[in-house]
Amino acid sequence: MRVNEHPILNFEKGNKVMFYYNGQQLEGFTGETIAAALHANGVRAMRESIHLHRPRGLFCNIGNCSSCLMMVNGKPNVRVCVEKLEEGMMVETQQGKGELK
């Protein structure tokens, strides 16, 4: 599910790393965003809307909206569309506005 070839952009894969999404071990590559790694692993819904609890996926993909806010390593409200993936990260679906654990 990754874009490997593009007429304008170059995609260089970094080293393979393991990370966790809601307790499930997944793999991604250094240099890519958490959202890109989740998308490549089939995860489309990043969170639920606060009031109607509808699934929210990637929208702007540049860090301006709040559709991709997730809990990363215990920290709420991380914009995973711009946050780079690192080995061993713990990524969780955020409930509501997010609270520190």
N, C-alpha and C positions, 0 to 999 in steps of 0.2 A: 504494500500500500504506500510505498514511498515513491516520490518523483525521482527518477534516476537520470533522466535526460530532459534538458530544456533548451530551447533555441538561444536563450540569452544568458541564463544563470548557470553557474557551475555549482555542483553539489559534491563536496568532498566529505566522505565519511571519515569520522574519527575512529577511535578505538571502541570496540563493543563494550558496553557496560550493562550491569544488571541494576534494576530498580524495582520498587514495589508500588503497586497501585491497588489500594483497598485490600492489602494483604497478599495479593497475587504477584508472583515474581514475573517481571517482563524484561525485555532487553531493548536497548537503544544504542545510540552512538554519541560519543562526546562531540560537542559542537552544535548539536541540534537542540531545539527547545523541548521542554517537557511535553508540550502539546503535540509537536511533530512525532515524538516517540509514542505517545498515547494513540494518536491517529494511525500510525503504522501498525499498532497492535490491535486495531479494530475498535478503539474507544472513541465514540462520537459525542456522547453527552459528557460535558465537563462538570455541570452542576444543575440544580433545579432553580426555577424562578422562586423568589421569596414568597410571593402571595399565592400564586396558582399552582406552584410545584410542577411546572412544565419543564421538560429537559432543555438545557441550553448547551449549544456546542460552540465551536469557534465562530466568531463573527467578524471582528475587525482584524484580528491577528497582528496588531501593532501595539497592543497595550493600552488602548484608549477606552475600551468598553469594560464591562464587568462580567461578560459571559464566561470567561475562563478562570474565574477565581477559584482556587483550590487550596487545600491545606497541604503544605510541603514541609516535611521534617518538623511537624508540630506548629508551624507558623501559618496563621490564617491569611486569607486574602492575597495570595500570591498569584500574579498574572502569569499563568503557565505558558502563554503564547510568546513571551519574551524571556522567560527564565530558562537558562541553559541546564541541560540534564547533567547530573553527576552520578558517579558510582554510588549505589546503596541508598539513593534518595527514597524517602517514604512519602508517597503522594496519595492523598485521600480526597474523596468527594467531600466537599464542604457543605454542611447543612446550615441554611439560613445565612446570617451575616458573618458567621465565623467567630469563634471564641478561642482564646488561648487555652491550651490544656495544662 
